[in-house]
């Protein structure tokens, strides 16, 4: 018989962020597994544009945990992130001899899961 461990998660979701999923993964990989308060402190000093977005997303999940799920916010840690593609704007750029190149402007959806230790 398999033991079922039911974890309670607090989540927050951010849709259509104007950056590619690869750039978001760089920031989220650094804070996955950290305590939530340490992750917020770490992201406060991040020089990347996505640092402030991820920080506000974690703070939103902390607020959800406290108000909706009655969790103790001192025991929360960043369980995982779901980073996915949202949509892509397709643009054209003029090149030599009447040709064109395609420019892809990617957008990202991000979801964070916080769990108690």
Backbone torsions as a table, in degrees:
resi	resn	phi	psi	omega
1	UNK	NA	134.8	179.2
2	UNK	-87.3	136.5	178.0
3	UNK	-81.4	126.4	179.9
4	UNK	-98.7	118.8	179.0
5	UNK	-105.4	106.7	-179.1
6	UNK	-87.2	110.5	175.6
7	UNK	-95.8	144.9	174.1
8	UNK	-99.2	125.7	-178.9
9	UNK	-109.8	147.1	167.2
10	UNK	-109.4	129.4	-175.4
11	UNK	-121.8	158.5	170.3
12	UNK	-145.5	149.8	-170.5
13	UNK	-132.8	136.2	178.8
14	UNK	-127.2	122.1	-174.7
15	UNK	-106.8	146.3	169.4
16	UNK	54.7	57.3	175.2
17	UNK	-85.9	133.9	-174.5
18	UNK	-81.7	76.0	171.8
19	UNK	-165.2	164.2	-177.3
20	UNK	-81.4	153.3	179.0
21	UNK	-60.7	-28.6	-179.5
22	UNK	-66.0	-39.8	178.9
23	UNK	-69.3	-35.2	178.0
24	UNK	-67.9	-39.1	-178.5
25	UNK	-63.0	-32.5	176.7
26	UNK	-60.6	-41.8	-177.5
27	UNK	-77.1	-44.2	-175.9
28	UNK	-69.6	-29.4	178.2
29	UNK	-65.3	-27.6	-178.2
30	UNK	-75.3	-27.3	-174.6
31	UNK	-109.2	-2.4	178.1
32	UNK	-66.0	131.0	-179.7
33	UNK	91.7	-10.3	179.4
34	UNK	-78.1	159.3	168.9
35	UNK	-64.7	145.6	-172.7
36	UNK	-61.7	-40.8	180.0
37	UNK	-67.7	-36.4	177.2
38	UNK	-68.8	-35.6	178.7
39	UNK	-65.9	-40.5	178.2
40	UNK	-64.9	-41.7	179.0
41	UNK	-65.2	-40.7	179.3
42	UNK	-63.5	-41.8	-177.9
43	UNK	-75.2	-18.7	177.0
44	UNK	-64.5	-27.7	-178.0
45	UNK	-104.7	9.8	179.2
46	UNK	-77.3	131.1	-177.1
47	UNK	-84.8	-10.0	-178.0
48	UNK	-79.3	152.3	-179.6
49	UNK	-61.3	-35.7	-176.6
50	UNK	-72.1	-16.8	-179.5
51	UNK	-58.6	-42.5	-179.0
52	UNK	-70.6	-35.2	178.1
53	UNK	-66.1	-45.1	-179.3
54	UNK	-67.3	-37.7	178.0
55	UNK	-61.7	-46.1	179.8
56	UNK	-67.3	-31.5	177.4
57	UNK	-67.4	-41.8	178.3
58	UNK	-67.0	-40.0	177.4
59	UNK	-63.5	-36.1	176.4
60	UNK	-65.7	-41.4	178.2
61	UNK	-66.7	-35.5	175.8
62	UNK	-63.7	-41.9	178.0
63	UNK	-64.7	-40.0	176.7
64	UNK	-62.7	-39.8	-179.3
65	UNK	-64.3	-41.5	-177.0
66	UNK	-72.9	-44.0	-172.8
67	UNK	-88.1	-34.5	-173.9
68	UNK	-99.4	-32.8	-173.4
69	UNK	-113.0	-0.3	-179.6
70	UNK	53.0	42.7	178.0
71	UNK	-91.6	155.8	174.7
72	UNK	-84.6	116.4	-172.6
73	UNK	-72.7	-13.9	177.3
74	UNK	-75.4	-21.5	-177.9
75	UNK	-98.8	3.0	-175.4
76	UNK	-83.3	144.6	173.6
77	UNK	-136.0	161.3	-178.3
78	UNK	-79.8	106.7	-178.4
79	UNK	-72.7	-55.3	-179.2
80	UNK	-164.6	166.7	174.4
81	UNK	-120.6	142.8	168.0
82	UNK	-109.7	114.2	179.9
83	UNK	-115.1	123.5	-177.7
84	UNK	-141.0	165.7	179.1
85	UNK	-76.2	140.2	175.6
86	UNK	-98.6	-78.2	176.2
87	UNK	-149.0	170.5	-177.8
88	UNK	-131.5	126.5	172.1
89	UNK	-84.5	131.8	-179.3
90	UNK	-106.3	120.9	-179.8
91	UNK	-123.6	161.4	179.8
92	UNK	-116.2	146.3	177.2
93	UNK	-124.8	133.6	-178.8
94	UNK	-72.3	138.0	178.0
95	UNK	-123.6	-177.3	-177.2
96	UNK	-70.5	152.2	173.3
97	UNK	60.1	36.7	174.0
98	UNK	76.8	11.6	179.8
99	UNK	-92.5	174.3	178.2
100	UNK	-143.5	155.2	174.3
101	UNK	-117.1	150.8	178.4
102	UNK	-91.2	134.4	174.7
103	UNK	-113.1	126.6	-179.8
104	UNK	-106.5	118.7	177.4
105	UNK	-104.7	104.1	-171.0
106	UNK	-90.1	148.2	175.4
107	UNK	-122.1	157.9	-170.0
108	UNK	-133.5	144.5	168.9
109	UNK	-107.2	136.9	-177.9
110	UNK	-130.3	135.7	174.3
111	UNK	-132.3	135.3	179.5
112	UNK	-116.0	142.5	177.0
113	UNK	-119.1	123.2	174.2
114	UNK	-108.9	137.4	179.5
115	UNK	-131.9	161.1	178.4
116	UNK	-89.7	144.6	176.0
117	UNK	-73.2	NA	NA
